[in-house]
Amino acid sequence: MNPSVSGNLGDVFAEHADSDSVAIVDLYNPTKPCEYTFREFNGNCDAVANGLIVAGLEPGDRIGILALNRVEFLEVLFGAMRAGCVPVMINVKLPAETAEYIISDAEVKIIFADADQIARINNSTRIVSFGEGDDPFDRFKIFSNEAFPSFFPGKGDIAEQPYTSGSTGRPKGVLLDHLGQVWMIDKIVKSRDIRGDDCSVISAPLYHKNALLAVKSALSAGGRIVLFSRFDASEYIRAIERYRLTMLTGVPTMYALILQEEDLLNRTDLSSVRNCSMGSAPASDNLLDTLATRFPDAKLNLNYGITEGGPILFSWTHPDGLPRPRTSVGFPIEGVEIKLIDGPNESEGVLCVKSPGVMEGYHNLPEATESVLSSDGWLNTGDILRCDENGWDFFVDRADDMFVCAGENIYPGDVESMLERNEEVMQAVVVPAPNTLKAHVPFAWIVKREGSSLDEQAVKEYALENGPVYAHPRRVFFVDALPLSGTNKIDRRALEAEAVKKAREGGGAD
């Protein structure tokens, strides 16, 4: 059923449901790729919906998914929404205690899980296994010759309940409704040049907004996706030539790891790529320069999104056809209202947004909801953006990441961008370290480019020459790779803890 009729997010690719073109190439087992046409995939989603109804689930019931990327994950995702159930995507890298908290908080009625995840679930909730197990997924699905009659949602009926990372406390369930998400996908496809002949790669985890959005928009347009169970830089590169990928997706850290595979890139035909899409963190000029060299025919598109916001707010194109500055996250999508507050002027400040895609609230957390979502629908994102004279927006930093050094506000993103302009720096992360006299001082972790002889003193001198004195890193640590969170973003909290440890060991500086 077409989502324009049902309003159901599970029907987002229904326009292509009878197509025999390939929708998904599943590389859960890279040695045995499995291809699914739209017709096959659609039938599997309907079979999941039938299985849920027969199992006694009702609209509004929560369905847990605890698995790596695989086609079955998507079958449950879309099938559950067609049945009116609400999928809850659980990060497989979370500690068992946190995963249990999410299952309890959401009141999950049934969990679909990888076989090796089942032992982590210590409660009486029914578990259907994607692999071997007492309750296998293949027996759960119920096939029919008739199309499943999708649930018709009304305003406020919830489609999905992703959870925040929990980096500042317990994870919070974000309530995203069907009508707002269907509206959002339609806007994204129309504003971002997503086409039916696209072949996109998905290697970011499906429990994160980036991957989920990429899947829905690609399938909605009738395109094909190549689905990796997890990110592997070498396999990612090989897939570009093997599947003639047109759309690359990921976070800046993933692209940085890809670019380190110089020998493999030199041996690979990369000419099919026409778009490189990245989000979740700022991208440095060095990274963008190197990407532009490697993919000369591709557009480099930076994204800004926040799960609570629906999640995407900006288009890659300008209504007047103006060229987009390379580091801009875009121009507001039609129907998305934004305002910047509490900044030095009207063109910079904390981003507030209002649109049909904004969340309904946090699950069972009225006070937390009230703290970020006003009664008239404005969401305070907590992110600092600036806007230029043509209406292009630029990400500055997370308001929560800002720290004070001797009375001066330091935004880590500004310092990182400055450091990454050094040609010998591949990546830089700056975090606060405690200091008796100045409250905090910046510490930096750096990944050097191959062959670099950069040392700590050289980095400090570069920072002093190219930025404010108070913002230069007092200590510099070189690493082969930066720690990543479960969503492949840089794990700032882990580095902040390491900075505290280093400072206590006497490694601090004035």
For each residue, the residues with C-beta under 8 A, 3 or more apart:
1: 5 6 8 11 14 147 149 150
2: 5 6 11 14 15
3: 6 7 8 9 11 12 14 182
4: 7 182
5: 1 2
6: 1 2 3 11 150 151 152 153
7: 3 4 152 153 178 179 182
8: 1 3 11 81 82 150 151 152 153 159 178 182
9: 3 12 81 159 160 178 181 182 185 216
10: 45 49 77 78 79 80 81 82 83 150 159
11: 1 2 3 6 8 14 82 150
12: 3 9 78 182 185 216 219 220
13: 16 17 23 38 42 78 216 219 220 222
14: 1 2 3 11 17 42
15: 2 220 222
16: 13 19 21 23 38 219 222
17: 13 14 38 39 42 147
18: 38 39 42
19: 16 23 37 38 39 222
20: 37 38 39
21: 16 37 38 222 224
22: 25 35 36 37 224
23: 13 16 19 36 37 38 40 41 219 224 225
24: 35 36 41 71 74 224 225 227
25: 22 33 34 35 36 224 225 226 227 243
26: 33 34 35 36 70 71 227
27: 30 33 226 227 228 229 235 239
28: 34 68 69 70 71 227 229
29: 32 34
30: 27 33 228 235
31:
32: 29
33: 25 26 27 30
34: 25 26 28 29 71
35: 22 24 25 26
36: 22 23 24 25 26 40 41 44 71
37: 19 20 21 22 23 40 41
38: 13 16 17 18 19 20 21 23 41 42 219 222
39: 17 18 19 20 42 43
40: 23 36 37 43 44
41: 23 24 36 37 38 44 45 71 74 75
42: 13 14 17 18 38 39 45 46
43: 39 40 46 47 143
44: 36 40 41 47 48 71 75 79 141
45: 10 41 42 48 49 74 75 78 79 82 148
46: 42 43 49 50 79 82 143 144 147 148
47: 43 44 50 51 75 79 141 142 143 144
48: 44 45 51 52 75 76 78 79 80 83 140 141
49: 10 45 46 52 53 79 80 82 83 148 150
50: 46 47 53 54 141 142 143 144 148
51: 47 48 54 55 79 140 141 142
52: 48 49 55 57 63 79 80 83 85 110
53: 49 50 56 57 83
54: 50 51 142
55: 51 52 110 126 140
56: 53
57: 52 53 61 63 83 85 109 110
58: 61 84 85
59: 83 84 85 151 157
60: 84 85 86 157 158
61: 57 58 85 86 109
62: 85 86 87 88 106 107 108 109 161
63: 52 57 76 80 85 86 87 88 108 109 110 111 112
64: 87 88 90 102 103 106 108 110 111 112 113 125
65: 73 76 77 87 88 89 90 111 112 113 206 207
66: 90 92 99 111 112 113 114 117 120 121
67: 70 72 73 92 112 113 114 117 130
68: 28 73 92 114 205 229 230
69: 28 73 202 203 205 206 211 227 228 229 230
70: 26 28 67 73 74 114 130 227 229
71: 24 26 28 34 36 41 44 74 75 227
72: 67 75 76 112 130 137
73: 65 67 68 69 70 76 77 112 130 206
74: 24 41 45 70 71 77 78 206 215 227
75: 41 44 45 47 48 71 72 78 79 141
76: 48 63 65 72 73 79 80 87 112
77: 10 65 73 74 80 81 87 89 160 206 212
78: 10 12 13 45 48 74 75 81 82
79: 10 44 45 46 47 48 49 51 52 75 76 82 83 148
80: 10 48 49 52 63 76 77 83 85 86 87
81: 8 9 10 77 78 84 85 86 87 151 159 160 178
82: 8 10 11 45 46 49 78 79 148 150 151
83: 10 48 49 52 53 57 59 79 80 148 151
84: 58 59 60 81 151 153 157
85: 52 57 58 59 60 61 62 63 80 81
86: 60 61 62 63 80 81 158 159 160 161
87: 62 63 64 65 76 77 80 81 160 161
88: 62 63 64 65 102 103 106 108 160 161 162 163 173
89: 65 77 160 162 163 206 207 212
90: 64 65 66 94 99 102 103 163 207
91: 94 99 163 165 205 207 208 486 487
92: 66 67 68 114 117 205 207 486
93: 485 486
94: 90 91 98 99 102 166 171 486
95: 98 99
96: 99 100 120 121 122
97: 100 101
98: 94 95 101 102 166 170 171
99: 66 90 91 94 95 96 102 103 120 121
100: 96 97 103 104 121 122 123
101: 97 98 104 105 170 171
102: 64 88 90 94 98 99 105 106 108 163 171 173
103: 64 88 90 99 100 106 108 111 121 123 125
104: 100 101 107 108 123
105: 101 102 173 363 364
106: 62 64 88 102 103 161 173 363
107: 62 104
108: 62 63 64 88 102 103 104 111 125
109: 57 61 62 63 125 126
110: 52 55 57 63 64 125 126 127 128
111: 63 64 65 66 103 108 121 125 126 127 128
112: 63 64 65 66 67 72 73 76 127 128 130 137
113: 64 65 66 67 117 118 121 127 128 129 130
114: 66 67 68 70 92 117 118 129 130 131
115: 118 129 130 131 132 133
116: 119 131
117: 66 67 92 113 114 120 121
118: 113 114 115 121 127 129 133
119: 116
120: 66 96 99 117
121: 66 96 99 100 103 111 113 117 118 125 127
122: 96 100
123: 100 103 104
124:
125: 64 103 108 109 110 111 121
126: 55 109 110 111 135
127: 110 111 112 113 118 121 133 135
128: 110 111 112 113 133 135 136 137 140
129: 113 114 115 118 132 133 134 135 136 137
130: 67 70 72 73 112 113 114 115 137
131: 114 115 116 136
132: 115 129 136
133: 115 118 127 128 129 136
134: 129
135: 126 127 128 129 139 140
136: 128 129 131 132 133 139 140
137: 72 112 128 129 130 140 141
138: 141
139: 135 136
140: 48 51 55 128 135 136 137
141: 44 47 48 50 51 75 137 138
142: 47 50 51 54
143: 43 46 47 50
144: 46 47 50 148
145:
146:
147: 1 17 46
148: 45 46 49 50 79 82 83 144
149: 1
150: 1 6 8 10 11 49 82
151: 6 8 59 81 82 83 84 157
152: 6 7 8
153: 6 7 8 84 157 159 177 178 179
154: 157
155: 177 179
156: 177 360
157: 59 60 84 151 153 154 177 178 179
158: 60 86 161 175 176 177 178 360
159: 8 9 10 81 86 153 176 177 178 181
160: 9 77 81 86 87 88 89 176 181 212
161: 62 86 87 88 106 158 173 174 175 176 363
162: 88 89 173 174 176 207 208 209 212 307
163: 88 89 90 91 102 166 171 172 173 174
164: 167 171 172 174 307
165: 91 171 485 486 487
166: 94 98 163 169 170 171 172
167: 164 485 492 493
168: 400
169: 166 172
170: 98 101 166
171: 94 98 101 102 163 164 165 166
172: 163 164 166 169 362 363 365 368
173: 88 102 105 106 161 162 163 362 363 364 365
174: 161 162 163 164 307 308 359 362 363
175: 158 161 359 360 361 362 363
176: 158 159 160 161 162 180 181 307 310 357 359 360
177: 153 155 156 157 158 159 180 181 360
178: 7 8 9 81 153 157 158 159 181 182
179: 7 153 155 157 182 183 356
180: 176 177 183 184 310 355 356 357 358
181: 9 159 160 176 177 178 184 185 310 357
182: 3 4 7 8 9 12 178 179 185 186
183: 179 180 186 187 335 356 357
184: 180 181 187 188 310 311 312 355 356 357
185: 9 12 181 182 188 189 213 216 217 220
186: 182 183 189 190 220
187: 183 184 190 191 315 333 334 335 336
188: 184 185 191 192 194 213 217 312 333
189: 185 186 192 194 217 220 221
190: 186 187
191: 187 188 315 316 317 333 334
192: 188 189 217 301 315 316 317
193: 275 316 317
194: 188 189 198 217 218 220 221 223 247
195: 198 221 223
196: 221 222 223
197: 223 246
198: 194 195 218 221 223 224 246 247 275
199: 223 224 225 226 243 244 245 246 247 272
200: 214 218 223 224 225 226 245 246 247 248 249
201: 225 226 228 236 239 240 243 245 247 248 249
202: 69 206 211 214 215 225 226 227 228 249
203: 69 211 228 230 231 232 236 249 250 254
204: 208 210 211 214 231 249 250 251 254 487 488
205: 68 69 91 92 208 211 230 486 487 488
206: 65 69 73 74 77 89 202 211 212 215
207: 65 89 90 91 92 162 211 212 486 487
208: 91 162 204 205 211 212 486 487
209: 162 212 213 305 307 311
210: 204 213 214 249 250 251 279 280 303 305 487
211: 69 202 203 204 205 206 207 208 214 215 249
212: 77 89 160 162 206 207 208 209 215 216
213: 185 188 209 210 216 217 305 311 312
214: 200 202 204 210 211 217 218 225 247 249 277
215: 74 202 206 211 212 218 219 225
216: 9 12 13 185 212 213 219 220
217: 185 188 189 192 194 213 214 220 221
218: 194 198 200 214 215 221 223 224 225 247
219: 12 13 16 23 38 215 216 222 223 225
220: 12 13 15 185 186 189 194 216 217
221: 189 194 195 196 198 217 218
222: 13 15 16 19 21 38 196 219
223: 194 195 196 197 198 199 200 218 219 247
224: 21 22 23 24 25 198 199 200 218 243
225: 23 24 25 199 200 201 202 214 215 218 219
226: 25 27 199 200 201 202 239 243 245
227: 24 25 26 27 28 69 70 71 74 202
228: 27 30 69 201 202 203 231 232 235 236 239
229: 27 28 68 69 70
230: 68 69 203 205
231: 203 204 228 236 250 254 257 488
232: 203 228 235 236
233: 236 237 254 257 258 260 261
234: 237 238 261 264
235: 27 30 228 232 238 239
236: 201 203 228 231 232 233 239 240 254 258
237: 233 234 240 258 261 264 265 268
238: 234 235 241 242 264 268
239: 27 201 226 228 235 236 242 243 245
240: 201 236 237 243 244 245 248 268 269 270 272 273
241: 238 244 268 269 270 272
242: 238 239
243: 25 199 201 224 226 239 240
244: 199 240 241 272
245: 199 200 201 226 239 240 248 272 273
246: 197 198 199 200 272 273 274 275
247: 194 198 199 200 201 214 218 223 273 274 275 277
248: 200 201 240 245 255 273 275 276 277 295 298
249: 200 201 202 203 204 210 211 214 277 278
250: 203 204 210 231 254 255 258 277 278 488
251: 204 210 254 255 278 279 280 281 487 488 489
252: 255 256 278 280 281 282 283 284 287 427
253: 256 257 281 427 482 484 488 489 490
254: 203 204 231 233 236 250 251 257 258 278 488
255: 248 250 251 252 258 259 276 278 283 287 291
256: 252 253 259 260 287 426 427 447
257: 231 233 253 254 260 261 481
258: 233 236 237 250 254 255 261 265
259: 255 256 262 265 287 290 291 294 426
260: 233 256 257 426 450
261: 233 234 237 257 258 264 265
262: 259 265 266 450
263: 266 267
264: 234 237 238 261 267 268
265: 237 258 259 261 262 268 270 294
266: 262 263
267: 263 264
268: 237 238 240 241 264 265
269: 240 241 272
270: 240 241 265 273 294 295
271: 297
272: 199 240 241 244 245 246 269
273: 240 245 246 247 248 270 276 295 297 298
274: 246 247 297 298 299
275: 193 198 246 247 248 298 299 301
276: 248 255 273 291 295 298 299 300 301
277: 214 247 248 249 250 301 303
278: 249 250 251 252 254 255 283 300 301 302 303
279: 210 251 302 303 304 305
280: 210 251 252 303 305 487 489
281: 251 252 253 489 490
282: 252 302 327 395 413 416 417
283: 252 255 278 287 288 302 327
284: 252 287 288 416 417 420 421 427 428
285: 288 289 327 417 420 421
286: 289 290 420 421 422 423 425 426
287: 252 255 256 259 283 284 290 291 420 426 427
288: 283 284 285 291 292 300 326 327
289: 285 286 292 293
290: 259 286 287 293 294
291: 255 259 276 287 288 294 295 298 300
292: 288 289 295 296 300
293: 289 290 296
294: 259 265 270 290 291
295: 248 270 273 276 291 292 298 300
296: 292 293
297: 271 273 274
298: 248 273 274 275 276 291 295
299: 274 275 276 316
300: 276 278 288 291 292 295 326
301: 192 275 276 277 278 316
302: 278 279 282 283 327 328 329 330 395
303: 210 277 278 279 280 312 314 329 330
304: 279 312 313 314 329 330 383 385 393 395
305: 209 210 213 279 280 309 310 311 312 313
306: 309 311 313 381 383
307: 162 164 174 176 209 311 359
308: 174 311 358 359 372 373 379 381
309: 305 306 312 313 353 355 357 358 359 379 381
310: 176 180 181 184 305 313 355 356 357 358 359
311: 184 209 213 305 306 307 308 357
312: 184 188 213 303 304 305 309 333 357
313: 304 305 306 309 310 330 332 333 336 338 353 355
314: 303 304 329 330 331 332 333 336 393
315: 187 191 192 318 330 331 332 333 334
316: 191 192 193 299 301 324 330
317: 191 192 193 321 324 331
318: 315 321 322 323 324 331 390 391 392
319: 331 334
320: 390
321: 317 318
322: 318 390 392
323: 318
324: 316 317 318 328 330 331 392
325: 328 388 392 394
326: 288 300
327: 282 283 285 288 302 394
328: 302 324 325 331 388 392 393 394
329: 302 303 304 314 385 393 394 395
330: 302 303 304 313 314 315 316 324 392 393
331: 314 315 317 318 319 324 328 391 392 393
332: 313 314 315 336 337 338 391 393
333: 187 188 191 312 313 314 315 336 355
334: 187 191 315 319
335: 183 187 355 356
336: 187 313 314 332 333 353 354 355 357
337: 332 353 354 355
338: 313 332 351 352 353 354 393
339: 351 352 378
340: 343 346 347 348 349 350 351 352 385 386 387
341: 349 350 352 380
342: 349 350
343: 340 346 347 348 349 350 384 386
344: 348 349
345: 348 349
346: 340 343 349
347: 340 343 386 387 388
348: 340 343 344 345 384 385 386 387 396
349: 340 341 342 343 344 345 346 384 385
350: 340 341 342 343 380 381 382 383 384 399
351: 338 339 340 380 381 383 384 385
352: 338 339 340 341 378 379 380 381
353: 309 313 336 337 338 358 378 379 381
354: 336 337 338 358 376 377 378 379
355: 180 184 309 310 313 333 335 336 337 358
356: 179 180 183 184 310 335
357: 176 180 181 183 184 309 310 311 312 336
358: 180 308 309 310 353 354 355 373 377 379
359: 174 175 176 307 308 309 310 362 373 379
360: 156 158 175 176 177
361: 175 365 366 369 373
362: 172 173 174 175 359 365 368 369
363: 105 106 161 172 173 174 175
364: 105 173
365: 172 173 361 362 368 369
366: 361 369 370
367: 370 371
368: 172 362 365 371 372
369: 361 362 365 366 372 373
370: 366 367 373
371: 367 368
372: 308 368 369 379 380 381 382
373: 308 358 359 361 369 370 377 378 379 380
374: 377 378 379 380
375:
376: 354
377: 354 358 373 374
378: 339 352 353 354 373 374
379: 308 309 352 353 354 358 359 372 373 374
380: 341 350 351 352 372 373 374
381: 306 308 309 350 351 352 353 372
382: 350 372 398 399 400
383: 304 306 350 351 395 396 397 398 399
384: 343 348 349 350 351 395 396 397 398 399 402 411
385: 304 329 340 348 349 351 393 394 395 396
386: 340 343 347 348 393 394 396
387: 340 347 348 391 392 393 394
388: 325 328 347 391 392 394
389:
390: 318 320 322
391: 318 331 332 387 388
392: 318 322 324 325 328 330 331 387 388
393: 304 314 328 329 330 331 332 338 385 386 387
394: 325 327 328 329 385 386 387 388
395: 282 302 304 329 383 384 385 413
396: 348 383 384 385 386 411 413 414
397: 383 384 401 402 411 412 413 414
398: 382 383 384 401 402 413
399: 350 382 383 384 402
400: 168 382
401: 397 398 411 412 413 492
402: 384 397 398 399 409 410 411 412
403: 409 410 412 432 439 440
404: 407 408 409 410 439 440
405: 408 410 432 435 438 439 440 441 442 470 471
406: 437 438 439 470
407: 404
408: 404 405 468 470 471
409: 402 403 404
410: 402 403 404 405 414 415 430 432 440 442 470 471
411: 384 396 397 401 402 414 415
412: 397 401 402 403 415 416 429 430 431 442
413: 282 395 396 397 398 401 416 417
414: 396 397 410 411 417 418 467 471
415: 410 411 412 418 419 428 430 442 444 463 467 471 472 473
416: 282 284 412 413 419 420 428 429 430
417: 282 284 285 413 414 420 421
418: 414 415 421 463 466 467
419: 415 416 422 425 428 430 444 446 459 462 463 473
420: 284 285 286 287 416 417 425 426 427 428
421: 284 285 286 417 418 425 466
422: 286 419 425 454 459 462
423: 286 449
424: 448 449 452 453 454
425: 286 419 420 421 422 428 446 447 448 449 452 454 459
426: 256 259 260 286 287 420 447 448 449
427: 252 253 256 284 287 420 446 447 482
428: 284 415 416 419 420 425 444 445 446 447
429: 412 416 444 445 446 482 490 492 495
430: 410 412 415 416 419 442 443 444 473
431: 412 442 443 445 492 495 496 499
432: 403 405 410 440 441 442 443 496 499
433: 440 441 442 443 474 475 499 500 502 503 508
434: 439 440 499 500 503 504 508
435: 405 438 439 440 441 474 503 508 510
436:
437: 406 510
438: 405 406 435 441 510
439: 403 404 405 406 434 435
440: 403 404 405 410 432 433 434 435
441: 405 432 433 435 438 474 508 509 510
442: 405 410 412 415 430 431 432 433 471 472 473 474
443: 430 431 432 433 473 474 475 476 477 499 502 503
444: 415 419 428 429 430 459 473 475 476 477
445: 428 429 431 476 477 478 479 482 495
446: 419 425 427 428 429 454 459 476 477 478 479
447: 256 425 426 427 428 478 479 480 481 482
448: 424 425 426 452 454 478
449: 423 424 425 426 452
450: 260 262
451:
452: 424 425 448 449
453: 424
454: 422 424 425 446 448 458 459 478
455: 458 459
456: 459 460 475 476 478
457: 460 461
458: 454 455 461 462
459: 419 422 425 444 446 454 455 456 462 463 473 476
460: 456 457 463 464 472 473 476
461: 457 458 464 465
462: 419 422 458 459 465 466
463: 415 418 419 459 460 466 467 471 472 473
464: 460 461 467 469 472
465: 461 462
466: 418 421 462 463
467: 414 415 418 463 464 471 472
468: 408 471 472
469: 464 472
470: 405 406 408 410
471: 405 408 410 414 415 442 463 467 468
472: 415 442 460 463 464 467 468 469
473: 415 419 430 442 443 444 459 460 463 476
474: 433 435 441 442 443 508 509 510
475: 433 443 444 456 502 507 508 509
476: 443 444 445 446 456 459 460 473
477: 443 444 445 446 502
478: 445 446 447 448 454 456
479: 445 446 447 482
480: 447
481: 257 447
482: 253 427 429 445 447 479 490 491 495
483: 490 491 494 495
484: 253 488 489 490 491
485: 93 165 167 488 489 490 491
486: 91 92 93 94 165 205 207 208
487: 91 165 204 205 207 208 210 251 280
488: 204 205 231 250 251 253 254 484 485
489: 251 253 280 281 484 485
490: 253 281 429 482 483 484 485 495
491: 482 483 484 485 494 495
492: 167 401 429 431 495 496
493: 167 496 497
494: 483 491 497 498
495: 429 431 445 482 483 490 491 492 498 499
496: 431 432 492 493 499 500
497: 493 494 500 501
498: 494 495 501 502
499: 431 432 433 434 443 495 496 502 503
500: 433 434 496 497 503 504
501: 497 498 504 505
502: 433 443 475 477 498 499 505 507 508
503: 433 434 435 443 499 500 507 508
504: 434 500 501
505: 501 502
506:
507: 475 502 503
508: 433 434 435 441 474 475 502 503
509: 441 474 475
510: 435 437 438 441 474
